Each structure stands twice: as C-alpha cells, then as structure tokens.
Amino acid sequence: MSLDTVKQAEQTPEAAQPWKELGLKEDEYARIREILGRRPTGAELAMYSVMWSEHCSYKSSKVHLKQFGEKAPQTDALLVGIGENAGVVDVGQGYAVTFKVESHNHPSYIEPYQGAATGVGGIVRDILAMGARPVAVMDPLRFGAADHPDTKRVLPGVVAGIGGYGNCLGLPNIGGEVVFDPCYQGNPLVNALCVGVMKHEDIHLAKASGAGNKVILYGARTGGDGIGGVSVLASETFESTGPAKRPAVQVGDPFQEKLLIECTLEIFREKLVAGIQDLGGAGLSCATSELASAGSGGMRVELDTVPLRDATLSPEEILMSESQERMCAIVEPDKVDRFLEICEKWDVIATVIGEVTEGTRLEIFWHGDQIVDVPPRSVAHEGPTYHRPYARPEWQDALQADDANALPRPATSAELREQVLRVVGSPNQASKAWITDQYDRFVQGNTVLAQPEDSGMIRVDEETNLGVAVATDGNGRYAKLDPYAGAQLALAEAYRNVAASGAKPLAISDCLNFGSPEDPAVMWQFAEATRGLADGCLALGTPVTGGNVSLYNQTGETAIHPTPVVAVLGVIDDVTRRTPVAFKDAGHLVYLLGDTREEFGGSAWSQVVHDHLGGLPPAVDLDRERLLGDILISASRDGMIDAAHDLSDGGLIQAVTESCLRGGVGARLVVPDGLDAFTFLFSESAGRAIVAVPRSEEMRFTDMCGARGLPATRIGVIDGDEIDVQGEFTLPLADLRAAHETAIPSLLG
C-alpha cells in the first residue's frame, strides 16, 4: 500500500471504488463522500459498508423502532434501555438482570452448525459486555416443512451448534421454541437469547472516554472467517437461483469464549475498564467506531498491531472480519499492566492497539500510514435513514375473508378424537425432547424450570431464592393474518407464560424477523407489527429494553411470514413457589380461566387438519391478559394452585395433554355449558390458562377470581391414566404419548 492513503484519496477523487459490490447504494456512497469532503479510502469504504448495512444500521427500521422509546411505559425497574449492548432490569435485592435476543438467520442457512454456534457466542458476549455473568441461554427456532429434505440438513446442524457451543460454555439452555412452516424453507430463523446477572454497581457501558486511555483488543486472533459475514449476509435477499453474496460464516471456539468470559469477569471485579464492547457484527469497524462515538473524544488505532491468524489479511479485511471470541476494552494507563496480567493468567491474547485522543476523529493507521480519518458518529450512529414506502398488500382482504371458522368440523365423536391425535402429534405441537435433550438444561445448578415448561426459570440468589423467568413466543401465522394483532399476541403469550410460572413480567426484548424492506407489503407488515408491539408494551407496562431486526428473510419473491419473536423477563421473589406445568395429584380440580370463543384463524387445527391459513387471529384483550397474569401470580404465591399452563397453539386439548403427560396422570373433562366440544378443545382464544386447584383451596381461589372479575370455570378433575372428554371420547395417555413423542424422532432421528 502506498503511503499517505488518506491524502492520496484527497488527490484522486475520480478513482473507481467497489461501493456497489460492498452493498452500498449510489446515494449512500455520495453521502460518504459528502461527509468526508473527499472519496473514502479503501479501509473507510469497508467500514462504512458494514456499519451502514441493514443489519448494523437499522436504516429501514429505525423510523418505526423509535416508537419503543416514545411509547415506553414508566417503570423504575429499567436501569439500561435501548442503545446499549443489552437492556438491564432491576430485580431487587441489589441484583440486576440483563437479557437480549438476536438473530443469526442467514449464516445458519449457509452453515447450520457454525451459524447457530456463533449466534450463541455473539449474544453471550453482548451480555458479558454489560458487566454481567451469563447464566442461561434460550433458542427460538423456525424451520421449513418438517418433512422437507433441506430441513433434515439445516435443523440437526443448528441444534448441534447451539448445544455444542452452549454446553461447552456451561450455560443451561432453559427454553425457546421450534416451529415448522414451509415459508421458512430457504430462510430458517435462528434467534438466540442470553440472560446475565450482576449487581447494580457492576453495570458497564460501551464508551471510550478519557484522553490517553488505552484501547485493548483481547481474545481470539483475527482471521478471514466471517469477513462481512452477518452484516452483509443479513442485508440482502437470497436469490432463488443460487447464492449471490454469501461470505464465509464465522467459526466459533466455545472453549476460547469460556476463557474470555472468566477473564473478563475478573477484570470487572478489579474495576480495570472504563468502557467495553464485544466484537460481533462488523467486527473492529463496529467496536472502534461505536466506542469512540459514545465517548467524549476521538480514537487512534494502530491496525498492524492486531494479532492475526492469517498474515495475508488486508487492512480492509481486518476491519471487516467477524472472527469470534473477541472484546475491546478502554483501560486507564496505570491499569494496563494488571489488565494484561489477568489476560495472561487466563491464556487470553491481549494487545494495546491504540488510545483515546482529545480530538473528534477515529484515526486508523497501518504501518505508519493513515488509512482512516472519519467522524466516528458518522460510521456508528449517523448512517442512512430510510422512510421506505409501505402499503397494505392487495391480498390481505382476501386472506382475512377466507375464514377458518367456516372450515368443515368433525361430524362425530370418533372424528373429533382422531383430530385430537393428529394435532397433538403434528410437528409443531409434538414433543421437542429429541431437540432439547441435546442441550444441558441444568448445568450450574440454578435452573428451576426449563423446557417444556411455560417459561425457563433461573435462581439468582441461593440464600433468598430470588429468581427470574423468561419466555419467548411468536406466531408467524397470526402475524400474516394481522401483523398488528400478531405482534400483540406474541407479547401476550410470552407475558402469560411468565405469569403462569409465578413470576411478575417486567420487560421485553424482541427479534423482529421479516422479508425484504424494499417490498412495500413487507414494510407494511413491519410497521404494523412494531406499532402493535409498542402499543402492547405500553398497555402491559413492560418496556422494550432492546433487541434485533432481521430483514431480507426471503428467497426470490417469497418472504417468510412476518415473525416478531418476543422475549418477556419476569421476577419471582421465591423460586420454591414457582408453578410447574405438570398435573400431579389425583383429585385436584382443573379450572379454565378466561373466555372461550370460536377463534380458529391461524390455529393449529386449521393448519394440521385442513392445511389452511386464513381469517382473523384470536382477538387481543391486554387488560384481560394483565388481570390473568395477576391472578396466576397471586395464586402461585399464596399456594392456591399447584399447576398452571397457558392456552395458545392447539388450544385447551393441547395444554391438557402436555400437563397430563408431564405429570403422568390423566384427567376427566366436562364440556362447559354454552360450548360445543370442538370449540372447547381447539379454540385458540387468547387470555386463557388452565390451573390445577387443590380441593382445599377451591373456595379461596374462585372467590379471588370472582372478586377480580376473571371468568373461572371448573372443567374437570385430575384422575386416572387417560383423558376422558365426557360424552365424547377417551384417549389413553399411552396413545397420546405415542403420538406426541414419536413425531419429531420419526421425521429427523
């Protein structure tokens, strides 16, 4: 490279540059030239291309995401909100919990094992960078049709990657989802969540302040894997004719990450950092520009000091590399030696690569030659903002008019029985044990609840039994029918799942998975879903703490269903009072909470029995959801119930089947007056749950529900070894178990 690269850029304004190949639009390239007052150098062009990508800059989504701040409910629990690596919530007793969900969708289709593994690694480092010890992970997953050959390629690799990385880190996997639908055939959704715990005083932020403070890169060496990886992969559509621009997927090393975690936590304990940032999407381009942008000065970096795995890497490749297991810290000069000592103790490579300056520029040098001279905010926080056109699709009215409530229903009790077996044995409703058994759910010894419970629960404090619960939910079928309601239904279900376990919902993180923002119909779905989620969070009092947007999830012209995935975190004062899903004691009464209506749009029954998607999703009543949550939490805390299960996909019969199979005991059910057996069993009306009530607590429980105005209907009793829907049919648990537990292994095993 010739010397004085920045000066050379000033003197050669007409030199051709590969801005288009790097994913920039013509007007974006012109804007970069305007910001710099000259053409960018090759290194600057590389930085802007990854940092202004859809994945890193949110350029198509941020005009809608601002609602999460504008409509945020007032709460004292939120300690750190949107804008940092992850949100932080006060859970009491001096503890804070940080959590976030992100996507690694496109890399996981290209290379399922490494794509999923590095998705786990990246979200864990986000949590670590906040100052917290990671304590658990979760994995909401979406795949194509369960019987499609490519699903058999992608799913086992993704599951092995999640399990392999998380198990090696010693982090329990406590929940998530697995959903199959043909719309995800070329675009599986691999979303990853991590939860971390710290004391209030241990919170760290990503900023570089204090002129003279050193910039230290530590962790793995930088390699050629993942150059432009997720930042470019997640910023364009896959063409149906074949791969267009698919750079190498990052390669993960969980043992290196484990050392990095313990090393970082010791550094935090000794209070050695003034700012810290993990290296994920966009690598060093992101870490240096974001740290400098959020700080009070500039930054100078000597790029040739970066430890490399591949000595042939160019400066542009080093800046774009998304090699895993790396962190960047800002350290005061008198603390550098101790910082490096701790890194050496943990066998973690650490190198001073630069320092914070009094200026306002991010300056990067390569063997003495200046290759970058930019305002850091222009790279990190002032990228393009698009007001993409959006319009309600022409086909939406016809889709909603194709009412699932009009589909043929079972004409006999025998037909009803047969359809129950079909639904509970369908891939989406069947047991996911073949998948979740590959994850360690109980390592560290603080897992209180894990899948297939309604929410995962972790003990935070071993003396007081303080704990947190997390649930993730999303239903792309509902959101396709009505994206506003679909987003609120995802929020409501996750909220309900947390409350059903006995925890009080506090806050949410979200992963918004959609097709191409250049399609006005997709952009309308996104706008409606974000509006629905913002309105829903305001109504439920659960602020959005952060999250992720994943766009361009489509192959050719075919987009995935709009899939907003919502993670709700709640707190429970005493984990010994949690409520499990399993029915246990014969003689306990089964109560249905909430109202059941004829609501089959987007339902499991309509999908399994009729391969149908149409109509309207279940109606949303957030006041009812909040009331139901309060009742479930109070009943759990006061010992009035000993099992609870939310009603969602598959309706009441799905929930009863899962509770019976989990506890190994049957139930006798009576269809309530005013309902037919089919609607009773398969309706997916929201705002409902089933609970098991000891007879000694029945009056106290029903009095509480009556006083609060929540419908509570006694529908049966726990008893025997079959589910007996009186007057209709009986199903031995052995038959239900065979249908429920063999579906996934027979497809994938």
HELIX and SHEET records of a PDB file:
HELIX    1   1 THR A    5  GLN A   11  1                                   7    
HELIX    2   2 GLU A   26  LEU A   36  1                                  11    
HELIX    3   3 GLY A   42  MET A   51  1                                  10    
HELIX    4   4 GLU A   54  SER A   57  1                                   4    
HELIX    5   5 LYS A   62  LEU A   65  1                                   4    
HELIX    6   6 GLN A   67  GLU A   70  1                                   4    
HELIX    7   7 ASN A  105  ILE A  110  1                                   6    
HELIX    8   8 PRO A  112  ALA A  129  1                                  18    
HELIX    9   9 PRO A  149  LEU A  169  1                                  21    
HELIX   10  10 PRO A  182  TYR A  184  5                                   3    
HELIX   11  11 HIS A  200  ASP A  202  5                                   3    
HELIX   12  12 GLY A  229  LEU A  233  1                                   5    
HELIX   13  13 PRO A  254  ARG A  269  1                                  16    
HELIX   14  14 GLY A  283  ALA A  294  1                                  12    
HELIX   15  15 LEU A  303  THR A  305  5                                   3    
HELIX   16  16 PRO A  315  MET A  320  1                                   6    
HELIX   17  17 PRO A  333  LYS A  335  5                                   3    
HELIX   18  18 VAL A  336  LYS A  345  1                                  10    
HELIX   19  19 PRO A  376  ALA A  380  1                                   5    
HELIX   20  20 GLN A  396  ALA A  401  1                                   6    
HELIX   21  21 ALA A  404  ALA A  406  5                                   3    
HELIX   22  22 SER A  413  VAL A  424  1                                  12    
HELIX   23  23 ALA A  433  THR A  436  1                                   4    
HELIX   24  24 GLY A  476  LEU A  481  1                                   6    
HELIX   25  25 PRO A  483  ALA A  500  1                                  18    
HELIX   26  26 PRO A  520  LEU A  540  1                                  21    
HELIX   27  27 VAL A  575  ARG A  577  5                                   3    
HELIX   28  28 ALA A  604  HIS A  610  1                                   7    
HELIX   29  29 LEU A  622  ARG A  637  1                                  16    
HELIX   30  30 GLY A  651  GLY A  663  1                                  13    
HELIX   31  31 ALA A  677  PHE A  682  1                                   6    
HELIX   32  32 ARG A  695  GLU A  697  5                                   3    
HELIX   33  33 GLU A  698  ARG A  708  1                                  11    
HELIX   34  34 LEU A  733  LEU A  748  1                                  16    
SHEET    1   A 6 LEU A  78  VAL A  80  0                                        
SHEET    2   A 6 GLY A  87  GLY A  92 -1                                        
SHEET    3   A 6 TYR A  95  SER A 103 -1                                        
SHEET    4   A 6 LEU A 189  LYS A 199 -1                                        
SHEET    5   A 6 ARG A 133  PHE A 143 -1                                        
SHEET    6   A 6 ASN A 173  PHE A 180  1                                        
SHEET    1   B 7 GLY A 275  ASP A 278  0                                        
SHEET    2   B 7 ARG A 326  VAL A 331 -1                                        
SHEET    3   B 7 LYS A 214  GLY A 219 -1                                        
SHEET    4   B 7 ILE A 349  THR A 357 -1                                        
SHEET    5   B 7 GLY A 298  GLU A 302 -1                                        
SHEET    6   B 7 LEU A 362  TRP A 366  1                                        
SHEET    7   B 7 ASP A 369  VAL A 374 -1                                        
SHEET    1   C 6 THR A 447  LEU A 449  0                                        
SHEET    2   C 6 GLY A 456  ARG A 459 -1                                        
SHEET    3   C 6 GLY A 467  ASP A 473 -1                                        
SHEET    4   C 6 THR A 563  ILE A 572 -1                                        
SHEET    5   C 6 LYS A 504  ASN A 513 -1                                        
SHEET    6   C 6 VAL A 544  SER A 550  1                                        
SHEET    1   D 2 GLN A 554  THR A 555  0                                        
SHEET    2   D 2 THR A 558  ALA A 559 -1                                        
SHEET    1   E 7 ALA A 643  ASP A 646  0                                        
SHEET    2   E 7 ALA A 689  VAL A 693 -1                                        
SHEET    3   E 7 LEU A 589  LEU A 593 -1                                        
SHEET    4   E 7 ALA A 712  ILE A 718 -1                                        
SHEET    5   E 7 ALA A 667  LEU A 669 -1                                        
SHEET    6   E 7 GLU A 722  VAL A 725  1                                        
SHEET    7   E 7 PHE A 729  PRO A 732 -1                                        
END                                                                             
